[in-house]
Amino acid sequence: MKRDFYSILLPTYNERENLPLIVWLIDKSFEKSGHKYEVIVIDDGSPDGTLEVARQLERIYGKNKIVLRPREKKLGLGTAYIHGIKHAKGNFIIIMDADLSHHPKFITEFIAEQKQGDYDIVTGTRYTGSGGVYGWDVKRKFVSRTANYITQVLLRPGVSDLTGSFRLYKKAVLQDLVESCVSRGYVFQMEMMVRARQKSFSISEIPISFIDRQYGESKLGGSEIFGFLKGLLYLFATT
């Protein structure tokens, strides 16, 4: 019987400080669990030298574990996943942020949950059980909670954390979903779950702790919030 293999997609933009630590934590998590893995770094032309740091990590961990698939400029999260899937050897794909917001210690729980129920998707949630958010001020927590509540009312996705980006997919399922989605940016993650519900893919949730980035700047700004609202209305009208 062929062993499961896990490909972790890490889209990066200006993550030179975070990348070495997140890769080290991923390696330690998989070393402890014994599962086979690779990290596919998809850097979108970071001006801070992220790609050079990734090359150093490739030399340290080996090309079998660190796979570099850079692009010349920022082309969007959805296309980053499509680009990464093309090069992924694994039969399972894990997507997560490279900024240390998602701790790799939860990957073991994702894998165990998927195996127990043979789920198509296992997604992390900040809003049930022991899940939570740390490092955000009251205003940002309020905005996040409000946005999640509105999406629950309008879209009824069947998951408690629609905008999360820490997930495990069967490779064929992720391929199907990214080809079906038309959204860009932060709305992309919402559309993935809405389309998964439409296609009757099985989904389970694991509570996670979301930690605000320690290094670098947040990429959430006014344009992203406007894009979120625009995307939300699009999904409400078309799903």
Secondary structure, 3 states (H helix, E strand, C coil): CCCCEEEEEEEECCCCCCHHHHHHHHHHHHHHHCCEEEEEEEEECCCCCHHHHHHHHHHHHCCCCEEECCECCCCCHHHHHHHHHHHCCCCEEEECCCCCCECHHHHHHHHHHHHHHCCCEEEEECCCCCCEEECCCHHHHHHHHHHHHHHHHHHCCCCCCCCCCCEEEEHHHHHHHHHHCCCCCCHHHHHHHHHHHHCCCCEEEEECEEECCCCCCCCCCHHHHHHHHHHHHHHHHHC
